[in-house]
Amino acid sequence: MATLRWGIASAGKIAHDFTIALRTLPAKEHEIIAVAAQQLSRAQDFANLHKIHKAYDDYEKLALNEDIDIVYIGMIHPQHFDIAMLMLQHGKHVLCEKPLTLNLKQTTELINYARRKKLFLMEAVWSRCFPVYDTIRKELASSNIGDIYQVTASFGFGMPNIDRISKKELGGGTVMDLGIYCLQFACLVYDNEMPESIKASGVLNENGVDLSMSATLLYKGDRTATIMTQALVNLPNEAYICGTKGMIKVPSFWCPTTVDLPNGKLNFSLPELNEKTNYINSAGLSYEAAEARACILKGLIESPKMTHDTSLLLARLEDEIRKQLGVVYPQDA
């Protein structure tokens, strides 16, 4: 398999950006075969815009297409589990937007099934595939900043009325949409250690989902992670790793192109795009696509950069924080 053949499940904004980013990679390595959406007209419009040959109004038709190796899932959170499971059942590898599912129960079931089928499954926490994160990993391994006692990450924008944030039926709330980035950063620094305690509070809207969240995660050895999410105001949107010998600062830590190390700042350029995208630094979505291909070529069913154990830990942490805030989805029953 020299060329990884993609199916795109969803014709929404993030799927649009992913498709554009995918085209920055060599055509001999990545090819888009088909797109599916709930409405045929949306799928056809997407296919016409992106010059994709096949458009479906049914995700099962995408799953049944034998020319497809892997499916990128970019729809709303509550659909992730069912569509990812459908693709795995039909022998497709899966790259699924974060959050992988809405809770630990679903995430465990999905990962166990992918493992049984020996299919590649990756939660698309794209941050983990950026070159800046490779630099952070090397810096952490070097112990240049000494013993780490504090991780801080904030992520928030004034967007209380955006449907994917404000509506429970869409899997809304800042914990699932934004908090996952803060949590994955702490998990990276503390090497997937489960904190000894978590204390979280926040503000819920009339639909029972969180518009803000602040949480302190306490780890053994007097180590702390402090995370904040917001849909009411803009936050600094930076992450810090604080050690006894120095500090690492990561601006725009969910899709970073720069990192401030004790010995200076490093800058990384993104692939160049010829088309407009919906989100900041979307060219970086190409990194996770390249990572998926590299893993599949090696016969791996998970990425070393974003492991199944990381997804399980994130789901466990999200469940606990939502429980403390009082955010309950129907899927939690």
matplotlib code that plots the C-alpha trace (Angstrom):
import matplotlib.pyplot as plt

x = [0.0, 2.0, -1.1, -3.4, -7.0, -9.2, -13.0, -14.3, -17.2, -18.9, -19.0, -18.6, -16.0, -13.3, -13.7, -13.2, -10.0, -8.7, -9.3, -7.5, -4.6, -4.4, -3.7, -0.5, 0.9, 2.2, -0.6, 1.2, 0.9, -2.7, -5.8, -9.4, -11.9, -15.3, -17.2, -20.4, -22.8, -26.4, -27.7, -26.6, -26.6, -24.0, -21.9, -22.1, -21.2, -18.2, -17.2, -17.4, -15.4, -12.7, -12.8, -13.7, -15.2, -17.9, -20.4, -22.8, -25.8, -25.3, -22.2, -22.7, -22.1, -18.8, -18.0, -18.9, -16.6, -13.8, -11.4, -11.2, -8.4, -9.1, -11.9, -11.6, -14.5, -15.3, -19.0, -20.5, -19.3, -22.4, -22.0, -18.3, -18.9, -21.5, -19.7, -16.3, -17.7, -19.4, -16.1, -14.2, -16.9, -16.3, -12.5, -11.6, -8.8, -10.1, -8.9, -11.6, -11.9, -11.6, -13.2, -13.0, -16.4, -18.5, -17.3, -15.0, -17.5, -17.8, -14.0, -13.2, -15.6, -14.3, -10.6, -11.2, -13.0, -10.3, -7.7, -9.6, -9.9, -6.2, -7.2, -5.6, -7.6, -6.4, -8.2, -7.4, -5.7, -3.8, -1.6, 0.4, 1.6, 3.0, 6.8, 6.6, 5.4, 8.4, 10.6, 8.7, 9.1, 12.9, 13.1, 11.2, 13.5, 16.6, 15.6, 16.8, 14.2, 14.7, 12.0, 8.6, 6.1, 3.5, 1.7, -0.7, -3.0, -5.9, -8.1, -11.1, -13.0, -16.1, -18.5, -21.4, -23.9, -22.0, -24.1, -21.3, -20.6, -24.0, -26.2, -26.3, -27.6, -24.5, -22.2, -21.6, -19.6, -16.1, -14.7, -15.2, -14.5, -11.6, -10.6, -9.4, -6.5, -5.5, -5.8, -3.8, -1.0, -0.9, -1.0, 2.0, 4.1, 3.2, 3.6, -0.1, 0.0, -3.5, -3.7, -4.3, -7.1, -9.1, -11.1, -13.2, -15.8, -17.6, -20.6, -23.4, -25.9, -29.6, -29.0, -26.9, -23.5, -20.5, -19.6, -16.5, -14.4, -11.4, -9.7, -6.7, -5.1, -2.8, -0.2, 2.1, 5.3, 3.7, 3.1, 0.1, -1.7, -4.1, -6.4, -9.1, -11.7, -14.1, -16.8, -17.7, -14.4, -11.1, -8.2, -4.5, -4.6, -1.0, 0.5, 3.4, 5.7, 7.5, 10.5, 13.2, 15.7, 13.5, 10.2, 8.7, 6.1, 3.8, 1.7, -1.4, -0.5, -3.3, -1.7, 1.6, 4.2, 6.5, 7.9, 9.9, 12.6, 15.1, 17.8, 15.6, 12.5, 12.1, 9.8, 8.3, 6.6, 3.3, 2.7, 1.4, -2.2, -3.8, -7.3, -9.1, -9.7, -12.1, -9.7, -6.3, -3.3, -5.4, -2.5, -1.2, -4.0, -1.7, 0.6, -1.9, -2.8, 0.9, 1.2, -1.7, -0.1, 3.3, 1.7, -0.4, 2.7, 4.5, 1.5, 0.7, -2.9, -2.2, 0.1, 3.0, 2.2, -1.4, -1.8, -5.0, -4.0, -3.9, -7.4, -8.6, -7.0, -8.5, -12.0, -11.5, -10.5, -13.3, -15.8, -14.6, -14.6, -18.1, -19.3, -18.0, -19.6, -22.9, -22.8, -24.6, -25.1, -27.8, -25.0, -23.8, -26.9]
y = [0.0, 3.0, 5.2, 5.5, 5.9, 8.0, 8.3, 11.5, 11.1, 14.5, 17.6, 20.1, 22.8, 20.6, 18.0, 20.8, 21.9, 18.3, 17.7, 20.9, 20.0, 16.4, 17.9, 19.4, 15.8, 13.8, 12.5, 9.2, 8.8, 10.1, 9.9, 10.8, 8.3, 9.5, 11.7, 11.0, 13.3, 12.9, 15.0, 14.0, 17.7, 18.6, 15.6, 16.5, 20.1, 19.0, 16.6, 19.2, 21.7, 19.3, 17.3, 14.0, 11.4, 9.8, 11.4, 9.4, 10.3, 7.3, 6.5, 2.8, 3.3, 4.9, 1.9, -0.6, 1.1, -1.4, 1.1, 3.0, 2.1, 4.7, 7.0, 10.4, 11.1, 14.8, 15.0, 16.1, 14.4, 12.2, 10.5, 9.6, 6.2, 4.8, 5.9, 4.9, 1.4, 1.2, 1.8, -0.7, -3.3, -3.0, -3.3, 0.4, 2.1, 5.2, 8.7, 10.2, 13.8, 14.4, 13.6, 10.0, 9.4, 11.0, 8.8, 6.2, 3.4, 4.1, 4.8, 1.5, -0.5, 1.2, 0.7, -3.0, -3.6, -2.0, -4.1, -7.3, -6.4, -5.3, -2.0, 1.3, 3.7, 7.2, 10.0, 13.0, 15.1, 16.8, 18.8, 15.6, 15.4, 19.0, 19.4, 21.6, 18.5, 16.5, 19.3, 19.3, 15.5, 15.8, 18.7, 16.7, 13.7, 15.8, 17.1, 20.6, 22.3, 20.1, 18.5, 19.6, 20.7, 22.7, 22.5, 25.2, 25.4, 27.7, 27.5, 29.7, 32.0, 34.1, 31.8, 31.0, 30.6, 28.3, 25.2, 22.7, 24.3, 25.2, 22.3, 19.0, 17.0, 17.9, 16.8, 20.4, 22.0, 23.3, 20.2, 18.1, 20.7, 22.6, 20.9, 17.8, 19.9, 21.1, 17.6, 16.0, 18.5, 17.6, 13.9, 14.4, 16.1, 13.7, 10.6, 9.5, 9.3, 9.3, 12.2, 11.4, 13.9, 16.2, 19.3, 21.0, 23.6, 25.6, 27.4, 25.5, 27.0, 26.4, 23.2, 21.7, 21.9, 23.8, 27.3, 27.4, 25.1, 25.4, 22.3, 21.4, 18.0, 16.9, 14.2, 12.3, 14.1, 17.6, 18.0, 20.0, 20.7, 23.7, 23.9, 26.4, 26.5, 29.3, 30.0, 33.4, 35.3, 34.9, 33.3, 33.6, 30.2, 29.3, 26.3, 26.3, 23.6, 24.8, 23.0, 23.7, 24.8, 26.6, 26.8, 25.9, 28.2, 27.0, 29.8, 28.4, 25.0, 23.1, 23.9, 25.5, 26.8, 28.3, 27.2, 29.2, 27.0, 28.1, 28.5, 30.5, 30.4, 27.9, 28.5, 26.0, 26.8, 25.1, 23.6, 26.3, 26.2, 27.6, 27.6, 29.2, 27.2, 27.7, 27.3, 28.6, 26.6, 24.0, 23.2, 21.3, 18.7, 17.2, 16.1, 13.7, 12.3, 11.6, 10.0, 7.7, 6.5, 6.0, 3.9, 1.8, 1.1, -0.2, -2.4, -0.5, -0.2, 2.9, 5.9, 6.2, 10.0, 9.5, 6.0, 4.2, 4.4, 8.2, 8.2, 6.0, 8.3, 11.4, 9.8, 8.9, 12.5, 14.1, 11.8, 12.8, 16.5, 16.4, 14.5, 17.2, 19.9, 18.1, 17.6, 14.4, 13.2, 10.6, 8.3, 8.2, 6.2]
z = [0.0, -1.3, -1.5, 1.5, 0.1, 2.2, 2.8, 4.4, 6.8, 7.0, 4.8, 7.6, 8.4, 9.9, 7.1, 4.6, 6.3, 6.6, 2.9, 2.0, 4.3, 2.9, -0.6, 0.7, 1.0, -2.1, -4.3, -4.6, -0.8, -0.1, -2.3, -1.4, -2.9, -1.6, 0.8, 2.7, 4.5, 5.8, 2.9, -0.7, -1.8, 0.9, 0.0, -3.7, -3.1, -1.0, -3.7, -6.4, -4.4, -3.6, -6.9, -5.2, -7.5, -5.3, -2.9, -0.7, 1.4, 3.7, 5.8, 5.2, 1.5, 2.4, 4.7, 1.9, -0.7, -1.1, -2.6, 0.8, 3.3, 6.0, 7.0, 8.5, 10.8, 11.3, 12.3, 15.6, 18.8, 19.5, 16.1, 16.5, 18.3, 15.9, 12.7, 13.9, 14.9, 11.5, 9.6, 11.8, 11.2, 7.5, 7.8, 7.6, 9.5, 11.4, 12.2, 14.3, 15.4, 19.1, 21.4, 20.2, 21.9, 24.6, 27.6, 28.8, 28.2, 24.5, 24.1, 25.8, 23.5, 20.4, 21.2, 22.2, 18.9, 16.8, 18.7, 18.0, 14.3, 14.2, 12.6, 13.1, 15.2, 16.3, 18.1, 16.0, 18.7, 15.9, 18.4, 19.1, 15.5, 15.2, 15.0, 18.2, 20.1, 18.9, 20.3, 23.6, 23.9, 23.4, 25.9, 28.5, 27.9, 28.3, 31.8, 30.7, 32.8, 35.8, 37.9, 36.7, 39.3, 37.3, 34.0, 33.1, 30.0, 29.1, 26.1, 25.5, 23.2, 23.6, 21.8, 24.1, 21.3, 19.0, 18.7, 19.2, 22.5, 23.8, 22.9, 24.9, 21.9, 20.0, 22.8, 23.8, 26.5, 26.8, 28.5, 25.4, 22.8, 24.4, 27.6, 25.8, 24.5, 28.0, 29.4, 26.6, 27.3, 31.0, 30.0, 27.7, 30.3, 33.1, 30.9, 31.1, 34.9, 36.6, 39.0, 42.6, 42.8, 40.5, 41.7, 39.0, 38.9, 36.2, 34.9, 33.0, 30.6, 30.4, 28.4, 31.1, 29.4, 30.6, 29.3, 31.6, 33.6, 35.9, 37.2, 39.4, 38.9, 41.7, 41.0, 43.4, 44.3, 44.8, 41.0, 39.7, 36.5, 36.2, 33.3, 32.2, 29.4, 28.5, 26.0, 27.6, 27.2, 25.4, 27.4, 26.8, 25.0, 26.1, 27.9, 30.3, 31.7, 34.8, 36.2, 38.8, 36.1, 33.7, 31.8, 28.4, 27.0, 24.1, 22.5, 20.6, 22.2, 20.4, 17.0, 17.8, 15.3, 18.0, 21.3, 23.9, 25.4, 28.1, 25.4, 23.0, 20.7, 17.9, 14.9, 12.5, 9.2, 8.2, 4.8, 2.3, 1.5, -1.7, -0.3, 2.6, 5.8, 8.7, 11.6, 12.5, 11.3, 9.6, 7.3, 10.4, 9.9, 7.3, 10.1, 11.6, 8.1, 7.5, 10.9, 10.2, 6.9, 8.6, 11.3, 8.9, 6.7, 9.7, 10.6, 13.8, 15.1, 17.2, 16.9, 19.4, 19.4, 20.3, 21.9, 22.8, 26.4, 26.1, 24.6, 27.5, 30.1, 28.4, 28.5, 32.2, 33.0, 31.0, 32.6, 36.1, 35.3, 33.7, 36.8, 39.1, 36.9, 36.6, 32.8, 31.8, 28.3, 27.3, 26.3, 29.9, 30.9]

ax = plt.figure().add_subplot(projection="3d")
ax.plot(x, y, z, "-o")
ax.set_aspect("equal")
plt.show()
